[in-house]
Amino acid sequence: MRKIILLVLLSFICNAQSIRDGVNEQNFGTTVVSDFDFAGVWQGNRFEVVYDSVSSEVVKFDFIDSIRNLVFVRNTGEDQVLYELIPLNKSDTLIFPKSLLLIDLAEETIDVMNLGNVEAPYQVYSKAVLYGADALQFNIDTPEHESFFGHTYGPTEDMNVFWEIIRYYPD
């Protein structure tokens, strides 16, 4: 139940993110999954989000870092498409866990699977939300331990990593 409440709260917080030229709530859900174009180069923005179950509020929502030059490498199946999200700059692999996006064309959903890395060995699943044609967002509910951002979390705190993947348009 706590995770459901957190996901609901984070869905409202998504609207506070600064996506290219600002956020317009009308852009959520305007592009269907089967029409979303994963081509191009993307930038991933990572945020640390902490929810306190006693106060029932998000007590921290901090930008951590960005990874430029992400690409989606596609593998196809009959009713499903699988993308691996890979940073072209191999030095970014320590902060970006191996991420797979499973597109279910029949259900029109995107499931995100993060398989972890040496720094953060975990396996989590999440749903991605599309923001128009230029962005997708997902929240990862990770195990709380010091390998994430070097912090210790209290017994009532639930730490999450919020990712915002934005199509990169060079100036």
SVG drawing of the C-alpha trace seen along z (x, -y; Angstrom):
<svg xmlns="http://www.w3.org/2000/svg" viewBox="-4 -27 39 40">
<polyline fill="none" stroke="black" stroke-width="0.4" points="0.0,0.0 2.9,-2.4 4.4,-1.9 1.0,-2.7 0.7,-5.9 4.3,-6.8 3.7,-6.1 0.5,-8.3 2.5,-11.1 5.3,-10.8 2.9,-11.0 1.9,-14.4 5.5,-15.4 6.3,-14.4 4.4,-17.5 6.9,-19.6 9.8,-18.4 11.4,-20.8 11.3,-19.1 12.4,-21.1 10.5,-24.4 8.6,-23.6 6.0,-21.0 2.5,-21.1 0.3,-18.5 -1.7,-18.2 1.4,-16.4 1.0,-13.4 -0.7,-10.6 -0.8,-12.5 1.5,-9.9 0.4,-6.3 3.1,-3.7 2.9,-2.1 3.6,-5.6 6.4,-6.6 9.7,-7.0 12.8,-5.9 15.2,-7.0 17.8,-9.7 20.0,-10.7 18.6,-11.2 19.6,-12.7 18.8,-11.1 18.2,-13.2 18.4,-11.4 16.7,-12.6 16.8,-11.4 13.3,-11.2 12.6,-10.5 9.1,-9.9 8.4,-9.9 5.6,-7.6 5.0,-9.4 4.4,-12.8 2.9,-11.3 4.9,-13.6 7.9,-13.8 10.7,-15.3 13.3,-15.3 13.3,-15.7 16.8,-16.6 18.5,-16.6 21.5,-14.4 23.1,-14.3 22.5,-13.9 23.8,-11.5 23.9,-12.7 24.1,-10.6 21.8,-7.8 20.5,-5.6 17.8,-2.9 19.0,0.3 16.0,2.3 15.3,6.0 11.8,7.0 9.4,9.9 5.9,10.7 3.8,8.6 6.6,7.1 9.6,4.8 12.6,4.7 14.9,1.7 18.2,1.6 19.0,-1.9 22.8,-2.4 25.0,-5.4 27.3,-6.0 29.9,-7.4 31.0,-4.2 32.1,-6.1 28.4,-6.7 27.7,-3.0 28.5,-3.2 25.6,-5.7 23.3,-4.2 22.2,-0.7 21.5,1.6 18.0,0.6 15.7,2.6 12.4,1.2 9.8,3.9 7.1,2.4 3.9,4.4 2.1,3.3 -1.2,5.1 -1.4,3.5 0.2,0.2 2.5,0.2 6.2,-0.3 7.8,1.7 11.2,0.7 13.6,3.3 16.8,2.0 19.1,4.9 21.6,3.0 25.4,2.6 28.5,3.0 27.7,-0.2 24.0,0.7 23.3,4.4 19.5,4.5 16.8,5.6 13.6,3.5 10.6,3.0 8.7,-0.2 6.2,-1.6 7.2,-4.4 5.0,-7.4 5.2,-9.2 5.4,-13.0 4.5,-13.9 6.9,-12.8 10.1,-14.0 10.3,-12.4 9.5,-9.5 9.7,-9.2 9.9,-6.4 10.4,-5.9 12.6,-3.1 11.8,-2.0 15.2,-0.8 16.4,0.9 17.6,-1.7 21.2,-1.4 24.3,-3.7 25.3,-2.7 22.7,-5.2 24.0,-8.8 26.0,-8.1 23.1,-8.8 21.6,-6.8 17.8,-6.8 15.6,-6.8 13.3,-3.9 10.2,-5.8 11.9,-7.0 11.5,-5.4 14.1,-6.4 13.4,-6.3 15.4,-7.2 13.3,-9.2 14.5,-9.2 13.5,-11.7 14.7,-10.6 14.5,-13.6 15.2,-13.7 18.4,-15.7 18.3,-18.6 21.7,-20.2 21.8,-24.0"/>
</svg>
